[in-house]
Amino acid sequence: MEVNPPKQEHLLALKVMRLTKPTLFTNIPVTCEEKDLPGDLFNQLMRDDPSTVNGAEVLMLGEMLTLPQNFGNIFLGETFSSYISVHNDSSQVVKDILVKADLQTSSQRLNLSASNAAVAELKPDCCIDDVIHHEVKEIGTHVLKPLDVKTKFYNAESDLSSVTDEVFLEAQIQNMTTSPMFMEKVSLEPSIMYNVTELNSVIQAGECVSTFGSRAYLQPMDTRQYLYCLKPKKEFAEKAGIIKGVTVIGKLDIVWKTNLGERGRLQTSQLQRMAPGYGDVRLSLEAIPDTVNLEEPFHITCKITNCSSERTMDLVLEMCNTNSIHWCGISGRQLGKLHPSSSLSLALTLLSSVQGLQSISGLRLTDTFLKRTYEYDDIAQVCVVSSAIKVES
């Protein structure tokens, strides 16, 4: 004889729903040139389509709203909102009800309950409602990255003998989601050693205009390059040894909005780069003309820095002529002692015997203490024109 166990009935019913806004209808535009066989047929169909935006039919975003069909994805930097409802399905009064909501991530459990106070009683067909919010800050199985960020560093000059302390940062940002993003802000917060200049806008008719145009939308899987110039602050630039080795540049701050204004924000970790090595002695140019006359002397100003932090140098300057560049002055003269991390300025005179773009080369510095010679070629370039052409000052 088989006896069926009594059926268990629950007094309370729990419902959990994600709160999310509807999305804009996404259409796939089909276009062709007028000389093609369909002519203007596709364009006319898009203009007549009620789901497209008037005047912007080729954009993927339409004017219609679509209700969410599933739970969807939660992206790093966005806020997750959820609606919790506890309903009394029974005919009895339920007392002392406490609703607690936890979010389990890959590394921790977070308490998201808005209130920890117990409800004294819940009558039949009544419910307890609560809305919880959580800003997603951790990558895990429940989180997807919305943006792919890649960075590249460029020195101001490729030749280590004339490289400057300026460094250019290129940030490549790719939209990894399936909907367009409005890039509200992409900025670089520099470290304490650097000042930053953004190079993502141009001046047109007296106004600052973004290089990406008036529409700052980033379509799905599209990539955009942002460029920044960093220059060491004066107190750090004067100390040549500090800039050597691995240095912290700063971090990127990215703010975006999705279809209906949902805001997201990401900050990268501290970006680091390997600063270029200058060797023991660094030679840089402080002043040089852009254009000079043929076979007429012109002047340049060099800066010589002892990059060593412990050793004093005794330097001798030699000037070697090339086929087009001729140095004016005494070669092999003593520059004297140069203490660690100190610099000296040097005014030199030279002339060119060949027209065109000429490279300044042929400087040699010898440390008499170690009998070591440092060669500096392709220091800079000047445009040499005929002396009949007046060079504007």
C-alpha positions, 0 to 999 in steps of 0.5 A, a space after each residue: 500500500 503506497 501512501 503519498 506524502 502531504 503536499 507542502 505549501 509555502 506561505 510566501 512567494 519570492 520574485 526577483 526581477 532586474 530593473 532595466 530600461 527598454 532599449 532602442 530598436 536596432 535596425 541594420 541599414 542597407 544602402 547602395 550608391 545611386 549608380 548601382 542597379 537598385 538606385 535610390 530604392 534602399 534609401 527610400 525604403 529606409 526613409 519610409 521605415 517608421 522605426 528609423 530616425 528621421 534624417 539619420 536613417 543610416 544609424 543603427 539606432 531607431 525611434 522605437 523602444 524594445 522591452 527586455 527579452 532576457 536578463 541581459 548582461 551587466 558590464 563592469 562600471 555599470 550599476 545593477 538594479 533589482 526589484 525584490 517582492 515577497 508576496 503572502 500567497 496564503 490566507 494567514 497573517 505572517 509575522 516577523 518577516 526579514 528580507 535579506 539579499 546578498 550578491 555572490 561574486 567570484 571572491 566575496 559576498 555582498 549584502 545589498 538589502 536596503 533595510 535590515 528591519 523586520 516587518 511586524 506582519 504581512 496580511 494575505 495578498 499583501 507584499 513587501 517590495 524592495 529595490 537594491 542597487 550595486 555598482 559592479 566593480 569586479 570582473 567575474 562570471 556574472 560580469 562582462 567588460 564593455 570596453 577593450 582598452 589598449 595603450 601605446 607609448 611613443 617618445 618624442 624622438 626615436 634617436 636616443 641622442 636627441 630624445 626629449 622627456 616628452 612622451 605620447 600616449 595613444 589609448 585605443 578604446 573598442 566597444 565590445 557590446 552590441 549597442 552604440 555608446 556615447 563617450 561622455 569623457 575620456 581623460 588621462 589623470 597624470 601621475 605627480 611627475 607629469 603634466 598632460 595635454 589632450 590632443 583630441 581636439 582642433 581649433 576651428 573658427 575660434 572654437 574647440 572642436 573634437 577630432 571625432 566630429 560632433 557625434 561622439 557615438 562609438 558603434 559596436 566593435 568600433 575602435 577609437 584612438 585618443 592621444 595625449 602628450 605628457 611632459 615632466 614637471 620642471 622639478 623632475 625634468 631637471 633631475 635627469 636620473 629620476 626619469 630613467 627606468 620604469 615610471 608611472 604615467 597615470 590612469 585613464 578615466 572613461 565615462 560613457 552612456 548607453 541607449 537611454 542614458 544609463 551611465 557607466 564609468 571605468 578607471 584603468 590601473 596605473 599605466 607604466 612605461 619604460 623611459 628611454 635610456 640616455 647613457 651616462 651623458 645626454 645631449 639635447 637641443 634647446 634652440 635651433 633655427 628652422 631655416 638657414 641660408 646657404 653658406 652662412 653661419 647660424 647658431 644652435 644651443 645645446 644642453 649637456 647633462 651628466 646622467 650619472 648620480 655618483 660620478 663627476 666627468 671631465 669632458 672634451 668637445 670635438 666637432 667633426 665636419 660632414 659632407 654638408 655640415 661644417 662646424 665653426 670654432 675650435 675642436 677638442 676644447 675642454 668643457 671642464 668638470 660636470 658634476 653628477 645630475 648637473 647640466 651645462 649650456 653650450 652655444 655652437 656655430 656652423 654652416 651648411 654647404 648643401 641646400 635642402 633638408 640637412 642633418 646636424 651631425 658630428 659632435 663627440 664628447 670624451 670623458 677624460 677620466 674613463 677615456 670614453 667617447 660618446 658620439 652624437 649624430 642626426 641630432 636635428 635637421 634644418 632646411 637650407 635655402 639659397 642665400 638669395 632667398 631671405 629667411 624670415 626671422 
